[in-house]
């Protein structure tokens, strides 16, 4: 998929509960999309939304832009921010405004 304008809440909502492959230069890891939700009033560019991804606790990813691949959505680069963690999992958020 190319272009952030193609990434909408409606494109992610049916993918909740499915896996995305995150690839870095060091390792691949799987993130599960746990939530896709609106996050504020509509803007000129469209409706803002946020995504929550759950992954394993280790390795811990710093905030940054990562390539995520989904079987239905294809490959896209998304800026992820770690927002919480336990000994078993880490939660990452992406916000589209």
N, CA, C and O atoms as a Tinker XYZ file with bonds, in Angstrom:
   388  protein
     1  N      0.863000   -1.172000    0.000000    73     2
     2  CA     0.000000    0.000000    0.000000    64     1     3
     3  C      0.903000    1.226000    0.000000    63     2     4     5
     4  O      1.924000    1.247000    0.688000    81     3
     5  N      0.545000    2.212000   -0.741000    73     3     6
     6  CA     1.360000    3.417000   -0.771000    64     5     7
     7  C      0.509000    4.617000   -0.416000    63     6     8     9
     8  O     -0.670000    4.686000   -0.763000    81     7
     9  N      1.122000    5.560000    0.280000    73     7    10
    10  CA     0.442000    6.801000    0.597000    64     9    11
    11  C     -0.373000    6.725000    1.865000    63    10    12    13
    12  O     -1.237000    5.862000    2.021000    81    11
    13  N     -0.080000    7.659000    2.785000    73    11    14
    14  CA    -0.821000    7.696000    4.033000    64    13    15
    15  C     -2.291000    8.017000    3.824000    63    14    16    17
    16  O     -3.117000    7.658000    4.662000    81    15
    17  N     -2.644000    8.687000    2.724000    73    15    18
    18  CA    -4.044000    9.032000    2.491000    64    17    19
    19  C     -4.903000    7.787000    2.300000    63    18    20    21
    20  O     -6.125000    7.857000    2.428000    81    19
    21  N     -4.284000    6.654000    1.997000    73    19    22
    22  CA    -5.022000    5.409000    1.821000    64    21    23
    23  C     -5.239000    4.667000    3.137000    63    22    24    25
    24  O     -6.011000    3.710000    3.198000    81    23
    25  N     -4.556000    5.112000    4.187000    73    23    26
    26  CA    -4.696000    4.466000    5.487000    64    25    27
    27  C     -5.806000    5.154000    6.263000    63    26    28    29
    28  O     -5.662000    6.299000    6.691000    81    27
    29  N     -6.907000    4.451000    6.439000    73    27    30
    30  CA    -8.061000    5.007000    7.137000    64    29    31
    31  C     -8.477000    4.051000    8.249000    63    30    32    33
    32  O     -8.059000    2.894000    8.288000    81    31
    33  N     -9.304000    4.561000    9.145000    73    31    34
    34  CA    -9.850000    3.709000   10.194000    64    33    35
    35  C    -10.579000    2.524000    9.581000    63    34    36    37
    36  O    -10.489000    1.402000   10.078000    81    35
    37  N    -11.297000    2.781000    8.504000    73    35    38
    38  CA   -12.067000    1.720000    7.850000    64    37    39
    39  C    -11.172000    0.637000    7.235000    63    38    40    41
    40  O    -11.595000   -0.511000    7.094000    81    39
    41  N     -9.950000    0.996000    6.872000    73    39    42
    42  CA    -9.055000   -0.022000    6.313000    64    41    43
    43  C     -8.459000   -0.914000    7.398000    63    42    44    45
    44  O     -8.049000   -2.039000    7.112000    81    43
    45  N     -8.403000   -0.426000    8.652000    73    43    46
    46  CA    -7.822000   -1.214000    9.736000    64    45    47
    47  C     -8.858000   -1.944000   10.587000    63    46    48    49
    48  O     -8.548000   -2.989000   11.158000    81    47
    49  N    -10.080000   -1.419000   10.687000    73    47    50
    50  CA   -11.088000   -2.016000   11.569000    64    49    51
    51  C    -11.309000   -3.510000   11.316000    63    50    52    53
    52  O    -11.383000   -4.268000   12.283000    81    51
    53  N    -11.417000   -3.965000   10.073000    73    51    54
    54  CA   -11.621000   -5.406000    9.862000    64    53    55
    55  C    -10.384000   -6.250000   10.199000    63    54    56    57
    56  O    -10.463000   -7.477000   10.247000    81    55
    57  N     -9.257000   -5.599000   10.429000    73    55    58
    58  CA    -8.012000   -6.323000   10.697000    64    57    59
    59  C     -7.727000   -6.493000   12.185000    63    58    60    61
    60  O     -6.732000   -7.116000   12.556000    81    59
    61  N     -8.594000   -5.940000   13.048000    73    59    62
    62  CA    -8.409000   -6.106000   14.490000    64    61    63
    63  C     -8.391000   -7.597000   14.815000    63    62    64    65
    64  O     -9.253000   -8.356000   14.372000    81    63
    65  N     -7.392000   -7.997000   15.595000    73    63    66
    66  CA    -7.238000   -9.403000   15.967000    64    65    67
    67  C     -6.303000  -10.167000   15.046000    63    66    68    69
    68  O     -6.019000  -11.341000   15.283000    81    67
    69  N     -5.822000   -9.510000   13.995000    73    67    70
    70  CA    -4.935000  -10.196000   13.059000    64    69    71
    71  C     -3.488000   -9.747000   13.259000    63    70    72    73
    72  O     -3.212000   -8.769000   13.953000    81    71
    73  N     -2.582000  -10.483000   12.635000    73    71    74
    74  CA    -1.154000  -10.263000   12.841000    64    73    75
    75  C     -0.520000   -9.461000   11.712000    63    74    76    77
    76  O     -0.876000   -9.595000   10.541000    81    75
    77  N      0.424000   -8.629000   12.106000    73    75    78
    78  CA     1.256000   -7.855000   11.195000    64    77    79
    79  C      2.702000   -8.277000   11.427000    63    78    80    81
    80  O      3.125000   -8.450000   12.570000    81    79
    81  N      3.442000   -8.438000   10.369000    73    79    82
    82  CA     4.857000   -8.758000   10.477000    64    81    83
    83  C      5.639000   -7.460000   10.444000    63    82    84    85
    84  O      5.550000   -6.690000    9.487000    81    83
    85  N      6.410000   -7.222000   11.504000    73    83    86
    86  CA     7.265000   -6.047000   11.589000    64    85    87
    87  C      8.679000   -6.499000   11.268000    63    86    88    89
    88  O      9.187000   -7.447000   11.867000    81    87
    89  N      9.304000   -5.827000   10.332000    73    87    90
    90  CA    10.645000   -6.216000    9.921000    64    89    91
    91  C     11.617000   -5.076000   10.178000    63    90    92    93
    92  O     11.410000   -3.948000    9.729000    81    91
    93  N     12.686000   -5.391000   10.911000    73    91    94
    94  CA    13.779000   -4.438000   11.110000    64    93    95
    95  C     15.018000   -5.043000   10.478000    63    94    96    97
    96  O     14.985000   -6.168000    9.980000    81    95
    97  N     16.098000   -4.302000   10.498000    73    95    98
    98  CA    17.340000   -4.838000    9.935000    64    97    99
    99  C     17.903000   -5.955000   10.806000    63    98   100   101
   100  O     18.711000   -6.756000   10.337000    81    99
   101  N     17.485000   -6.018000   12.070000    73    99   102
   102  CA    18.012000   -7.017000   13.001000    64   101   103
   103  C     17.152000   -8.262000   13.136000    63   102   104   105
   104  O     17.681000   -9.358000   13.321000    81   103
   105  N     15.840000   -8.113000   13.048000    73   103   106
   106  CA    14.966000   -9.248000   13.342000    64   105   107
   107  C     13.549000   -8.978000   12.860000    63   106   108   109
   108  O     13.150000   -7.822000   12.718000    81   107
   109  N     12.790000  -10.032000   12.608000    73   107   110
   110  CA    11.350000   -9.878000   12.363000    64   109   111
   111  C     10.591000  -10.135000   13.669000    63   110   112   113
   112  O     11.068000  -10.878000   14.527000    81   111
   113  N      9.440000   -9.538000   13.819000    73   111   114
   114  CA     8.573000   -9.849000   14.959000    64   113   115
   115  C      7.126000   -9.668000   14.540000    63   114   116   117
   116  O      6.827000   -8.975000   13.568000    81   115
   117  N      6.239000  -10.298000   15.283000    73   115   118
   118  CA     4.811000  -10.243000   14.983000    64   117   119
   119  C      4.125000   -9.328000   15.988000    63   118   120   121
   120  O      4.328000   -9.445000   17.197000    81   119
   121  N      3.309000   -8.416000   15.466000    73   119   122
   122  CA     2.456000   -7.564000   16.287000    64   121   123
   123  C      1.012000   -7.884000   15.940000    63   122   124   125
   124  O      0.677000   -8.077000   14.771000    81   123
   125  N      0.155000   -7.940000   16.957000    73   123   126
   126  CA    -1.268000   -8.179000   16.748000    64   125   127
   127  C     -2.015000   -6.865000   16.922000    63   126   128   129
   128  O     -1.856000   -6.178000   17.931000    81   127
   129  N     -2.830000   -6.525000   15.932000    73   127   130
   130  CA    -3.649000   -5.325000   16.031000    64   129   131
   131  C     -4.788000   -5.606000   17.008000    63   130   132   133
   132  O     -5.641000   -6.453000   16.746000    81   131
   133  N     -4.800000   -4.895000   18.133000    73   131   134
   134  CA    -5.814000   -5.128000   19.168000    64   133   135
   135  C     -6.942000   -4.111000   19.139000    63   134   136   137
   136  O     -8.043000   -4.392000   19.611000    81   135
   137  N     -6.678000   -2.924000   18.587000    73   135   138
   138  CA    -7.727000   -1.899000   18.583000    64   137   139
   139  C     -7.487000   -0.920000   17.444000    63   138   140   141
   140  O     -6.351000   -0.542000   17.157000    81   139
   141  N     -8.568000   -0.522000   16.807000    73   139   142
   142  CA    -8.574000    0.562000   15.822000    64   141   143
   143  C     -9.740000    1.455000   16.208000    63   142   144   145
   144  O    -10.892000    1.024000   16.156000    81   143
   145  N     -9.455000    2.707000   16.599000    73   143   146
   146  CA   -10.507000    3.558000   17.152000    64   145   147
   147  C    -10.363000    4.997000   16.670000    63   146   148   149
   148  O     -9.251000    5.471000   16.438000    81   147
   149  N    -11.494000    5.690000   16.520000    73   147   150
   150  CA   -11.424000    7.114000   16.187000    64   149   151
   151  C    -10.767000    7.871000   17.340000    63   150   152   153
   152  O    -10.866000    7.457000   18.495000    81   151
   153  N    -10.099000    8.979000   17.027000    73   151   154
   154  CA    -9.407000    9.722000   18.091000    64   153   155
   155  C     -9.527000   11.227000   17.916000    63   154   156   157
   156  O     -8.521000   11.931000   17.829000    81   155
   157  N    -10.730000   11.706000   17.867000    73   155   158
   158  CA   -10.926000   13.147000   17.789000    64   157   159
   159  C    -11.889000   13.525000   16.677000    63   158   160   161
   160  O    -12.420000   12.667000   15.972000    81   159
   161  N    -12.103000   14.830000   16.533000    73   159   162
   162  CA   -13.041000   15.294000   15.509000    64   161   163
   163  C    -12.471000   15.132000   14.107000    63   162   164   165
   164  O    -11.259000   15.032000   13.919000    81   163
   165  N    -13.358000   15.110000   13.143000    73   163   166
   166  CA   -12.928000   15.043000   11.740000    64   165   167
   167  C    -12.090000   16.270000   11.400000    63   166   168   169
   168  O    -12.307000   17.358000   11.932000    81   167
   169  N    -11.132000   16.071000   10.505000    73   167   170
   170  CA   -10.302000   17.179000   10.049000    64   169   171
   171  C    -10.443000   17.293000    8.538000    63   170   172   173
   172  O    -11.171000   16.522000    7.913000    81   171
   173  N     -9.756000   18.241000    7.968000    73   171   174
   174  CA    -9.790000   18.435000    6.524000    64   173   175
   175  C     -9.264000   17.186000    5.814000    63   174   176   177
   176  O     -9.749000   16.834000    4.739000    81   175
   177  N     -8.272000   16.516000    6.413000    73   175   178
   178  CA    -7.656000   15.344000    5.789000    64   177   179
   179  C     -8.430000   14.056000    6.042000    63   178   180   181
   180  O     -8.088000   13.022000    5.468000    81   179
   181  N     -9.454000   14.086000    6.876000    73   179   182
   182  CA   -10.198000   12.877000    7.180000    64   181   183
   183  C    -10.373000   12.707000    8.672000    63   182   184   185
   184  O    -10.138000   13.633000    9.449000    81   183
   185  N    -10.783000   11.529000    9.061000    73   183   186
   186  CA   -11.062000   11.254000   10.468000    64   185   187
   187  C     -9.815000   10.725000   11.151000    63   186   188   189
   188  O     -9.292000    9.691000   10.735000    81   187
   189  N     -9.311000   11.403000   12.200000    73   187   190
   190  CA    -8.151000   10.911000   12.941000    64   189   191
   191  C     -8.494000    9.591000   13.642000    63   190   192   193
   192  O     -9.632000    9.370000   14.056000    81   191
   193  N     -7.493000    8.727000   13.765000    73   191   194
   194  CA    -7.713000    7.451000   14.448000    64   193   195
   195  C     -6.413000    6.963000   15.051000    63   194   196   197
   196  O     -5.328000    7.442000   14.722000    81   195
   197  N     -6.553000    5.986000   15.953000    73   195   198
   198  CA    -5.372000    5.386000   16.573000    64   197   199
   199  C     -5.458000    3.874000   16.459000    63   198   200   201
   200  O     -6.537000    3.291000   16.355000    81   199
   201  N     -4.298000    3.267000   16.482000    73   199   202
   202  CA    -4.181000    1.811000   16.447000    64   201   203
   203  C     -3.367000    1.359000   17.643000    63   202   204   205
   204  O     -2.378000    1.997000   18.003000    81   203
   205  N     -3.777000    0.259000   18.262000    73   203   206
   206  CA    -2.989000   -0.359000   19.327000    64   205   207
   207  C     -2.545000   -1.729000   18.868000    63   206   208   209
   208  O     -3.358000   -2.553000   18.449000    81   207
   209  N     -1.249000   -1.966000   18.949000    73   207   210
   210  CA    -0.652000   -3.244000   18.598000    64   209   211
   211  C     -0.045000   -3.871000   19.843000    63   210   212   213
   212  O      0.560000   -3.177000   20.659000    81   211
   213  N     -0.205000   -5.175000   19.990000    73   211   214
   214  CA     0.432000   -5.908000   21.077000    64   213   215
   215  C      1.525000   -6.785000   20.489000    63   214   216   217
   216  O      1.338000   -7.434000   19.460000    81   215
   217  N      2.670000   -6.792000   21.163000    73   215   218
   218  CA     3.785000   -7.637000   20.755000    64   217   219
   219  C      4.436000   -8.260000   21.971000    63   218   220   221
   220  O      4.023000   -8.004000   23.102000    81   219
   221  N      5.440000   -9.066000   21.748000    73   219   222
   222  CA     6.143000   -9.692000   22.865000    64   221   223
   223  C      6.902000   -8.621000   23.653000    63   222   224   225
   224  O      7.223000   -7.557000   23.124000    81   223
   225  N      7.180000   -8.918000   24.916000    73   223   226
   226  CA     7.878000   -7.963000   25.777000    64   225   227
   227  C      9.296000   -7.692000   25.285000    63   226   228   229
   228  O      9.806000   -6.579000   25.406000    81   227
   229  N      9.909000   -8.704000   24.740000    73   227   230
   230  CA    11.274000   -8.564000   24.210000    64   229   231
   231  C     11.317000   -9.077000   22.790000    63   230   232   233
   232  O     10.695000  -10.100000   22.505000    81   231
   233  N     11.998000   -8.437000   21.910000    73   231   234
   234  CA    12.774000   -7.219000   22.137000    64   233   235
   235  C     11.867000   -5.996000   22.241000    63   234   236   237
   236  O     10.792000   -5.947000   21.642000    81   235
   237  N     12.316000   -5.026000   23.003000    73   235   238
   238  CA    11.566000   -3.779000   23.150000    64   237   239
   239  C     11.968000   -2.836000   22.020000    63   238   240   241
   240  O     13.152000   -2.567000   21.815000    81   239
   241  N     10.995000   -2.348000   21.306000    73   239   242
   242  CA    11.267000   -1.417000   20.212000    64   241   243
   243  C     11.174000    0.020000   20.713000    63   242   244   245
   244  O     10.226000    0.361000   21.421000    81   243
   245  N     12.141000    0.873000   20.359000    73   243   246
   246  CA    11.989000    2.292000   20.675000    64   245   247
   247  C     10.975000    2.915000   19.713000    63   246   248   249
   248  O     10.663000    2.333000   18.674000    81   247
   249  N     10.464000    4.093000   20.060000    73   247   250
   250  CA     9.541000    4.734000   19.121000    64   249   251
   251  C     10.275000    5.002000   17.823000    63   250   252   253
   252  O     11.459000    5.337000   17.806000    81   251
   253  N      9.533000    4.845000   16.735000    73   251   254
   254  CA    10.136000    5.057000   15.429000    64   253   255
   255  C      9.233000    4.534000   14.332000    63   254   256   257
   256  O      8.154000    4.002000   14.591000    81   255
   257  N      9.687000    4.694000   13.116000    73   255   258
   258  CA     8.939000    4.242000   11.952000    64   257   259
   259  C      9.389000    2.839000   11.579000    63   258   260   261
   260  O     10.582000    2.573000   11.436000    81   259
   261  N      8.419000    1.946000   11.423000    73   259   262
   262  CA     8.693000    0.544000   11.128000    64   261   263
   263  C      7.853000    0.091000    9.943000    63   262   264   265
   264  O      6.745000    0.579000    9.722000    81   263
   265  N      8.403000   -0.850000    9.189000    73   263   266
   266  CA     7.660000   -1.464000    8.091000    64   265   267
   267  C      6.810000   -2.592000    8.643000    63   266   268   269
   268  O      7.321000   -3.527000    9.260000    81   267
   269  N      5.504000   -2.496000    8.416000    73   267   270
   270  CA     4.567000   -3.533000    8.837000    64   269   271
   271  C      3.932000   -4.130000    7.592000    63   270   272   273
   272  O      3.557000   -3.415000    6.663000    81   271
   273  N      3.819000   -5.454000    7.590000    73   271   274
   274  CA     3.208000   -6.139000    6.464000    64   273   275
   275  C      2.027000   -6.963000    6.952000    63   274   276   277
   276  O      2.126000   -7.700000    7.933000    81   275
   277  N      0.909000   -6.824000    6.251000    73   275   278
   278  CA    -0.283000   -7.603000    6.548000    64   277   279
   279  C     -0.728000   -8.271000    5.255000    63   278   280   281
   280  O     -0.644000   -7.679000    4.179000    81   279
   281  N     -1.198000   -9.496000    5.367000    73   279   282
   282  CA    -1.573000  -10.257000    4.177000    64   281   283
   283  C     -2.631000   -9.549000    3.335000    63   282   284   285
   284  O     -2.608000   -9.665000    2.109000    81   283
   285  N     -3.561000   -8.817000    3.959000    73   283   286
   286  CA    -4.622000   -8.130000    3.218000    64   285   287
   287  C     -4.294000   -6.675000    2.896000    63   286   288   289
   288  O     -4.733000   -6.148000    1.874000    81   287
   289  N     -3.533000   -6.036000    3.756000    73   287   290
   290  CA    -3.244000   -4.611000    3.606000    64   289   291
   291  C     -1.963000   -4.361000    2.810000    63   290   292   293
   292  O     -1.805000   -3.307000    2.194000    81   291
   293  N     -1.059000   -5.327000    2.825000    73   291   294
   294  CA     0.233000   -5.134000    2.176000    64   293   295
   295  C      1.230000   -4.521000    3.144000    63   294   296   297
   296  O      1.059000   -4.595000    4.360000    81   295
   297  N      2.270000   -3.917000    2.592000    73   295   298
   298  CA     3.338000   -3.332000    3.409000    64   297   299
   299  C      3.142000   -1.829000    3.514000    63   298   300   301
   300  O      2.832000   -1.158000    2.530000    81   299
   301  N      3.330000   -1.307000    4.731000    73   299   302
   302  CA     3.259000    0.124000    4.951000    64   301   303
   303  C      4.180000    0.498000    6.096000    63   302   304   305
   304  O      4.437000   -0.317000    6.982000    81   303
   305  N      4.672000    1.713000    6.084000    73   303   306
   306  CA     5.516000    2.220000    7.161000    64   305   307
   307  C      4.637000    2.986000    8.136000    63   306   308   309
   308  O      3.860000    3.856000    7.742000    81   307
   309  N      4.771000    2.650000    9.420000    73   307   310
   310  CA     3.939000    3.258000   10.458000    64   309   311
   311  C      4.826000    3.673000   11.625000    63   310   312   313
   312  O      5.710000    2.925000   12.040000    81   311
   313  N      4.582000    4.879000   12.153000    73   311   314
   314  CA     5.304000    5.377000   13.324000    64   313   315
   315  C      4.650000    4.791000   14.570000    63   314   316   317
   316  O      3.474000    5.037000   14.837000    81   315
   317  N      5.420000    4.016000   15.328000    73   315   318
   318  CA     4.918000    3.350000   16.540000    64   317   319
   319  C      5.571000    3.943000   17.775000    63   318   320   321
   320  O      6.753000    4.287000   17.772000    81   319
   321  N      4.773000    4.056000   18.837000    73   319   322
   322  CA     5.258000    4.540000   20.125000    64   321   323
   323  C      4.917000    3.493000   21.177000    63   322   324   325
   324  O      3.754000    3.111000   21.302000    81   323
   325  N      5.912000    3.017000   21.943000    73   323   326
   326  CA     5.592000    2.088000   23.028000    64   325   327
   327  C      4.848000    2.848000   24.131000    63   326   328   329
   328  O      5.303000    3.902000   24.576000    81   327
   329  N      3.703000    2.311000   24.571000    73   327   330
   330  CA     2.921000    3.033000   25.580000    64   329   331
   331  C      2.777000    2.274000   26.892000    63   330   332   333
   332  O      2.475000    2.876000   27.922000    81   331
   333  N      2.988000    0.956000   26.869000    73   331   334
   334  CA     2.944000    0.191000   28.118000    64   333   335
   335  C      3.592000   -1.166000   27.900000    63   334   336   337
   336  O      3.787000   -1.620000   26.773000    81   335
   337  N      3.916000   -1.797000   29.025000    73   335   338
   338  CA     4.498000   -3.139000   28.934000    64   337   339
   339  C      4.288000   -3.905000   30.228000    63   338   340   341
   340  O      4.115000   -3.330000   31.303000    81   339
   341  N      4.309000   -5.210000   30.086000    73   339   342
   342  CA     4.315000   -6.130000   31.220000    64   341   343
   343  C      5.469000   -7.085000   30.975000    63   342   344   345
   344  O      6.224000   -6.920000   30.017000    81   343
   345  N      5.607000   -8.077000   31.834000    73   343   346
   346  CA     6.676000   -9.058000   31.622000    64   345   347
   347  C      6.403000   -9.940000   30.410000    63   346   348   349
   348  O      7.306000  -10.620000   29.921000    81   347
   349  N      5.155000   -9.933000   29.920000    73   347   350
   350  CA     4.778000  -10.804000   28.802000    64   349   351
   351  C      4.534000  -10.086000   27.483000    63   350   352   353
   352  O      4.670000  -10.692000   26.420000    81   351
   353  N      4.177000   -8.809000   27.533000    73   351   354
   354  CA     3.853000   -8.125000   26.279000    64   353   355
   355  C      4.181000   -6.647000   26.353000    63   354   356   357
   356  O      4.365000   -6.079000   27.430000    81   355
   357  N      4.248000   -6.047000   25.188000    73   355   358
   358  CA     4.462000   -4.609000   25.052000    64   357   359
   359  C      3.366000   -4.079000   24.130000    63   358   360   361
   360  O      2.995000   -4.736000   23.157000    81   359
   361  N      2.854000   -2.892000   24.437000    73   359   362
   362  CA     1.791000   -2.270000   23.645000    64   361   363
   363  C      2.365000   -1.054000   22.923000    63   362   364   365
   364  O      3.048000   -0.220000   23.516000    81   363
   365  N      2.067000   -0.979000   21.622000    73   363   366
   366  CA     2.524000    0.125000   20.781000    64   365   367
   367  C      1.307000    0.834000   20.205000    63   366   368   369
   368  O      0.295000    0.206000   19.892000    81   367
   369  N      1.421000    2.158000   20.069000    73   367   370
   370  CA     0.317000    2.949000   19.523000    64   369   371
   371  C      0.787000    3.689000   18.272000    63   370   372   373
   372  O      1.923000    4.156000   18.195000    81   371
   373  N     -0.101000    3.782000   17.309000    73   371   374
   374  CA     0.097000    4.601000   16.115000    64   373   375
   375  C     -1.092000    5.552000   16.026000    63   374   376   377
   376  O     -2.242000    5.140000   16.180000    81   375
   377  N     -0.802000    6.828000   15.777000    73   375   378
   378  CA    -1.867000    7.816000   15.661000    64   377   379
   379  C     -1.816000    8.439000   14.282000    63   378   380   381
   380  O     -0.757000    8.847000   13.806000    81   379
   381  N     -2.981000    8.506000   13.642000    73   379   382
   382  CA    -3.120000    9.109000   12.322000    64   381   383
   383  C     -4.036000   10.313000   12.468000    63   382   384   385
   384  O     -5.200000   10.166000   12.842000    81   383
   385  N     -3.522000   11.498000   12.177000    73   383   386
   386  CA    -4.310000   12.716000   12.365000    64   385   387
   387  C     -4.482000   13.451000   11.049000    63   386   388
   388  O     -5.119000   14.503000   11.008000    81   387
